[in-house]
């Protein structure tokens, strides 16, 4: 099956921070792939803007190197030269007046105008203000802002207010690349386009839900930044919160941006406060071969968590009594992200103990191999009586939608094209962000008041022993972390 490509309208996309890591690794290679796929018109313009003083030719050369390195193509690919013709560059002073007149001269009337803020949040206000004061952006323009959206409720509100002074809410696209993953969107399709699952998608049939985002890398190279953040700010408040909302939300009246986001907001507001005993914080240790967190963060007294596991409950009719277990961490056994919906066991087994049926599980894999599998019980082949065995009905999106997965857009590719289309379905609304912080802030405050250090865990393990006990006391087990 080959995915259908729908071209977007002519556009001017300005990337602030175009010489930075995100632009070089993700944004520019992603745009190139969309160009090759025929989705971006040859009339489109992509304008880099950053402090570096260079011209168009130098930026194109820099972009070509990034696309070759991170896009997996040859430098001799003729399509690369065609794409580079779309690129331009303007040196810009985000806090001053330098470069803004030149940038305005490059913006074409009649095209879709989008501005990607691939910069530190501290610069969002300055850039938004100058886009407005220089008449570069108008009421139809769109801005894309990267996380973090504040570090608590107070700063999130301040950031939203800053952007709202110059742009309406429908012009602001708060990007979370997890929502652009093929599997995450397929979660909505599985739930709402199939009668098979929706009648079972509630506490009567679902025993519990596990959401795991595990990484094998530590924080070396970004330790000073991460030490001010930690796992709950870096992952739980945004990525994992969005995944939880998509699993738990009610069916929207229509697949419409505000209808979807209204239902997600209801889930966040229904989250119960988390009890201190329902949270485990961890910090990875060195093993002699690799460094520990305190070395990577260069802070021997750090109490910042590189791992967090928690039990979350939702106070509504659909999910009352069904816990959601969330865990994420650095330097774990494997790099994997998955959602597991674990159904209840049959109320009565007609088989003897040796063939007792196990609970069905629907596992949605976000990475590394996007796909889904449904674990069901069948009879084990062969003579000798009725022996039951659990097997997965497996679907890999790479196999189903393209022989090698090359037809599947990266999350950033899909989300940037949605910006050009003006589709906000997969982007967070301001009240969503603030509601998530309102739930998260008391958790962080309780940790800080306790002065307790995170539980140590070995690099390459599944996390702290306390996280295992968090599940065991409920007579449940974490799924094994494996690629």
C-alpha positions in Angstrom: 0.0 0.0 0.0 1.4 3.4 -1.0 0.4 6.5 1.0 -1.5 9.2 -0.9 0.3 12.5 -1.1 -1.9 15.6 -1.1 0.0 18.8 -2.2 -0.2 21.9 0.0 -0.8 25.4 -1.1 2.1 27.8 -2.0 3.8 29.0 1.2 6.6 31.0 2.8 8.0 29.3 5.8 10.5 31.2 8.0 12.6 29.1 10.4 13.9 31.1 13.3 16.9 29.3 14.7 17.6 27.7 11.3 21.3 27.0 12.1 20.3 25.1 15.3 20.3 21.4 16.0 16.5 20.9 15.6 16.4 22.6 12.2 19.4 20.8 10.9 18.4 17.3 12.2 14.7 17.3 11.7 13.1 20.4 10.1 15.2 20.7 6.9 15.5 17.0 6.2 11.8 16.6 6.8 11.0 19.4 4.4 13.3 17.9 1.8 11.4 14.5 2.1 8.1 16.3 1.6 9.5 18.0 -1.5 10.7 14.8 -3.0 7.2 13.2 -2.3 5.7 16.0 -4.4 3.8 17.6 -1.5 5.7 20.9 -1.5 5.2 23.1 -4.6 8.3 24.3 -6.4 7.1 27.9 -5.9 7.4 27.6 -2.1 10.0 29.5 -0.2 11.8 28.4 3.0 13.7 31.2 4.7 16.3 30.6 7.4 16.7 33.2 10.1 19.4 33.2 12.8 22.2 35.2 14.4 24.8 33.8 12.1 26.0 36.3 9.5 25.9 34.4 6.2 24.3 34.6 2.8 21.9 32.4 0.9 24.7 30.3 -0.7 26.3 29.6 2.6 23.0 28.6 4.2 22.2 26.3 1.3 25.6 24.6 1.6 25.0 24.1 5.4 21.5 22.8 4.7 22.8 20.3 2.1 25.2 18.8 4.5 22.5 18.4 7.1 20.1 16.8 4.7 22.8 14.4 3.4 23.7 13.4 7.0 20.3 13.2 8.5 18.2 12.5 5.5 20.0 9.5 4.3 20.6 10.6 0.7 23.6 11.1 -1.6 25.1 14.6 -2.1 24.8 14.0 -5.8 21.1 13.4 -5.7 19.7 15.9 -8.3 16.6 16.4 -6.2 18.7 18.0 -3.5 19.8 20.8 -5.8 16.2 21.4 -6.8 15.2 21.7 -3.2 18.0 24.0 -2.3 16.6 26.5 -4.8 13.7 27.0 -2.4 16.0 28.1 0.4 17.0 31.6 1.4 18.6 33.2 4.5 18.4 36.4 6.5 20.7 37.2 9.4 18.3 38.3 12.2 18.7 40.0 15.6 15.8 38.6 17.7 16.2 41.2 20.4 17.1 44.1 18.1 16.1 45.6 14.8 18.7 44.1 12.5 17.5 42.0 9.6 13.7 42.5 10.0 13.4 44.8 7.0 15.2 42.3 4.8 13.0 39.5 6.1 9.9 41.5 5.3 11.1 42.0 1.7 11.3 38.2 1.2 7.7 37.5 2.3 5.4 37.2 -0.8 1.8 38.4 -0.7 -0.8 35.8 -1.5 1.2 32.8 -0.1 0.6 31.0 3.2 2.9 32.6 5.8 4.2 30.4 8.6 6.9 31.2 11.2 8.7 28.4 13.0 10.1 29.4 16.4 13.0 26.9 16.7 14.6 28.9 19.4 14.6 29.2 23.2 11.2 30.2 24.7 12.8 33.3 26.1 12.9 34.7 22.5 9.3 33.9 21.7 8.0 37.2 22.8 10.7 39.2 21.1 10.2 37.5 17.8 6.4 37.7 18.0 6.5 41.4 18.8 8.8 42.2 15.9 6.9 40.1 13.4 3.9 42.2 14.3 5.5 45.6 14.6 7.3 45.3 11.3 4.2 44.1 9.5 5.7 40.8 8.5 2.9 38.7 10.1 -0.8 39.4 9.6 -4.1 37.9 11.0 -3.7 34.9 8.6 -0.2 34.0 9.5 0.7 31.0 11.6 3.4 30.6 14.2 4.9 27.2 15.4 6.4 27.1 18.9 8.5 24.3 20.3 8.4 23.0 23.9 9.0 23.6 26.7 5.8 25.6 27.0 6.9 27.0 30.4 8.3 25.1 33.3 5.2 25.5 35.6 1.7 26.9 35.4 2.8 30.5 36.1 5.4 30.6 33.3 3.0 28.8 30.9 0.4 31.4 31.5 2.9 34.2 31.0 4.1 32.6 27.7 0.5 32.1 26.4 -0.2 35.8 27.3 2.9 37.0 25.5 2.0 35.1 22.3 -1.7 36.2 22.6 -0.7 39.9 22.5 0.2 39.5 18.9 -1.5 36.3 17.6 -4.9 34.7 18.0 -5.1 31.2 19.5 -6.1 29.8 16.1 -2.8 31.1 14.7 -0.6 29.4 17.4 0.6 25.9 16.8 2.3 24.3 19.9 4.1 21.4 18.4 4.6 18.0 20.1 6.3 15.6 17.7 4.8 12.6 19.5 1.4 13.6 18.1 2.7 13.4 14.6 3.7 9.7 14.8 1.7 7.5 12.5 0.8 5.1 15.3 -0.5 7.9 17.6 -2.9 9.0 14.9 -3.9 5.4 14.2 -4.9 5.1 17.8 -7.8 7.4 17.1 -8.6 5.5 13.9 -8.6 2.2 15.8 -10.9 3.5 18.5 -13.3 5.5 16.5 -13.4 3.8 13.1 -13.9 0.3 14.3 -16.9 -1.0 16.2 -14.6 -3.8 17.5 -12.8 -1.8 20.2 -15.0 1.1 21.3 -17.6 -1.0 23.3 -14.7 -2.5 25.3 -12.8 0.8 25.8 -13.8 1.3 29.4 -13.3 0.2 33.0 -15.7 -2.7 32.7 -13.3 -4.5 30.2 -9.9 -2.7 30.6 -7.9 -3.8 33.7 -5.2 -1.2 33.3 -3.2 0.8 30.8 0.6 1.1 30.6 2.4 3.9 28.8 6.2 3.5 28.5 8.8 5.8 27.0 12.2 4.3 27.5 15.5 5.7 26.3 19.0 4.1 26.3 20.9 7.4 26.2 21.7 9.5 29.2 21.8 13.3 29.6 25.5 13.8 28.7 25.9 16.9 26.5 22.7 18.5 27.8 23.0 17.8 31.5 22.9 21.4 32.7 19.6 21.9 30.8 18.1 18.6 31.8 19.0 19.1 35.5 16.6 22.1 35.6 13.9 20.0 34.0 13.8 16.3 34.9 11.7 13.5 33.5 8.3 14.9 34.6 8.8 18.3 32.9 10.7 16.8 30.0 8.3 13.9 29.2 5.3 13.4 31.4 3.7 16.9 31.3 3.7 17.0 27.5 4.4 13.8 25.5 2.9 11.3 27.9 0.1 13.5 28.9 -1.0 13.8 25.2 -0.8 10.0 24.8 -2.9 9.5 27.9 -5.5 11.9 26.6 -5.8 10.2 23.2 -6.4 6.8 25.0 -8.8 8.1 27.6 -10.8 10.8 25.8 -14.5 10.5 24.8 -15.4 10.3 21.1 -15.5 13.9 19.7 -18.5 14.9 17.8 -16.4 15.3 14.7 -12.7 15.0 13.7 -12.3 18.7 14.1 -9.3 20.5 15.8 -11.3 22.1 18.6 -13.6 19.1 19.1 -10.7 16.8 19.6 -8.9 19.2 21.9 -12.0 19.8 23.9 -12.2 16.1 24.7 -8.5 15.9 25.6 -8.9 18.9 28.0 -11.8 17.1 29.8 -9.4 14.2 30.5 -6.7 16.4 32.0 -9.3 18.1 34.2 -10.6 14.7 35.4 -7.1 13.5 36.5 -7.0 12.8 40.3 -4.2 14.3 42.3 -1.4 11.7 42.6 -0.6 10.4 46.0 3.0 10.5 47.1 3.0 6.7 47.4 2.0 6.4 43.8 5.1 8.0 42.3 8.6 6.6 42.0 11.5 8.8 41.0 14.8 7.4 39.9 18.3 8.5 38.9 20.7 6.3 36.9 24.1 5.2 38.3 27.4 4.8 36.7 28.7 1.2 36.3 32.4 1.8 35.8 32.0 1.7 32.0 29.6 4.6 31.7 29.0 7.7 33.8 26.0 8.2 36.2 23.5 11.0 36.2 25.4 13.2 38.7 28.5 13.1 36.5 26.5 13.8 33.3 24.7 16.7 34.9 27.9 17.9 36.6 25.9 18.3 39.8 26.9 15.9 42.6 24.0 17.1 44.8 21.4 16.8 42.1 17.9 15.6 43.2 16.6 15.7 39.6 14.9 12.5 38.4 16.1 10.8 35.2 13.2 8.3 35.6 9.7 8.5 36.9 6.9 6.0 37.2 3.4 6.8 38.5 -0.1 5.5 38.9 -2.7 7.9 37.5 -6.5 7.7 38.0 -9.2 9.4 36.0 -12.4 10.5 37.8 -15.1 9.9 35.2 -17.6 7.2 34.3 -15.6 5.6 31.6 -12.4 5.0 33.6 -13.3 5.0 37.3 -11.4 2.0 38.7 -9.0 1.5 35.8 -5.5 2.8 36.7 -3.0 4.2 34.1 0.6 3.5 34.8 3.1 5.8 33.3 6.9 5.4 33.2 9.8 7.1 31.4 13.5 7.2 31.9 17.0 7.6 30.6 19.7 4.9 30.2 17.2 2.0 30.4 17.5 -1.4 28.8 16.1 -0.5 25.4 14.8 2.4 23.4 11.1 1.9 23.1 7.8 3.7 23.3 4.6 1.9 23.6 1.0 2.0 24.9 -0.4 -1.3 26.3 -4.2 -1.6 26.9 -4.5 -4.7 29.2 -8.0 -6.1 29.2 -9.5 -8.0 32.0 -9.4 -11.8 32.1 -12.5 -13.8 31.1 -14.9 -14.0 34.1 -14.9 -17.8 34.0 -12.5 -20.3 32.4 -13.8 -23.6 31.1 -10.2 -24.9 30.8 -8.1 -26.5 33.4 -5.4 -24.6 35.2 -2.7 -25.6 32.7 -4.6 -23.9 30.0 -6.0 -20.9 31.8 -6.5 -18.0 29.4 -4.4 -14.9 29.8 -5.7 -11.4 29.5 -5.8 -9.9 26.0 -3.5 -7.0 25.3 -3.6 -4.3 22.6 0.0 -3.0 22.3 0.6 0.2 20.2 4.3 0.6 19.4 5.4 4.2 18.8 9.1 3.4 18.4 11.4 2.0 17.1 9.1 0.0 14.8 5.7 1.7 14.6 2.8 -0.8 14.6 0.3 -2.6 16.7 -0.3 -6.1 18.0 -3.3 -7.7 19.7 -2.5 -10.6 21.9 -5.2 -13.3 21.8 -5.5 -16.9 23.1 -5.6 -19.8 20.6 -5.2 -23.6 20.8 -1.6 -24.7 20.5 -1.3 -26.9 17.4 -0.9 -30.6 17.7 -2.6 -33.6 19.5 -2.8 -34.1 23.2 -5.7 -32.2 24.4 -6.7 -28.5 24.6 -3.6 -26.5 25.3 -3.9 -22.7 25.1 -1.2 -20.3 24.0 -1.1 -16.6 23.6 -0.1 -15.2 20.2 0.1 -11.7 18.8 -1.8 -10.6 15.7 1.0 -8.3 14.6 0.9 -5.4 12.1 4.0 -3.4 11.3 3.2 -0.1 9.6 6.5 -0.2 7.7 5.4 -3.5 6.1 1.7 -2.5 5.7 2.3 1.0 4.2 5.6 0.6 2.4 8.1 -2.2 1.9 10.8 -0.5 3.9 8.9 2.2 5.7 10.2 5.0 3.4 6.7 6.0 2.4 5.9 6.9 6.1 6.5 10.6 6.8 8.5 11.5 9.9 6.4 13.2 12.7 7.9 16.6 12.0 7.1 16.3 8.3 3.4 15.6 8.9 3.1 18.3 11.5 4.7 21.1 9.4 2.4 20.2 6.5 -0.5 20.5 8.9 0.6 24.0 9.8 0.6 24.9 6.1 -2.9 23.5 5.7 -4.1 25.3 8.8 -5.1 22.1 10.6 -4.5 22.3 14.4 -5.9 18.9 15.4 -2.5 17.5 16.4 -1.3 20.7 18.2 -1.9 21.7 21.8 -4.2 24.5 22.7 -3.2 27.0 25.4 -5.8 25.8 27.9 -4.6 22.2 27.5 -1.0 23.3 28.3 -2.1 25.2 31.4 -4.4 22.4 32.6 -1.5 19.9 32.3 0.7 22.2 34.4 -2.0 22.7 37.0 -2.0 18.9 37.5 1.7 18.5 37.4 2.8 21.4 39.6 1.6 19.9 43.0 3.5 16.7 42.2 6.8 18.6 41.6 6.2 20.8 44.7 5.7 17.7 46.9 9.0 16.3 45.6 10.8 19.5 46.3 9.3 19.8 49.8 10.3 16.2 50.7 14.0 16.8 49.9 14.3 13.1 49.1 16.8 11.9 46.6 15.6 9.8 43.6 15.9 6.1 43.9 19.2 4.8 42.2 19.0 2.4 39.4 21.6 0.7 37.2 22.2 1.9 33.7 20.8 -0.7 31.3 18.1 -1.9 33.7 14.3 -1.4 33.7 14.5 1.3 36.4 14.4 1.3 40.2 13.1 -1.6 42.2 10.6 0.7 43.8 8.9 1.0 40.4 8.4 -2.8 40.3 6.8 -2.7 43.7 4.5 0.1 42.6 2.9 -2.5 40.2 3.4 -5.6 42.4 1.3 -4.2 45.2 -1.6 -3.9 42.8 -1.0 -7.6 41.6 0.2 -6.3 38.2 3.5 -6.4 36.4 5.2 -3.9 34.1 5.7 -5.1 30.5 9.3 -6.0 29.7 11.3 -3.2 28.2 12.7 -4.4 24.9 13.2 -3.0 21.4 
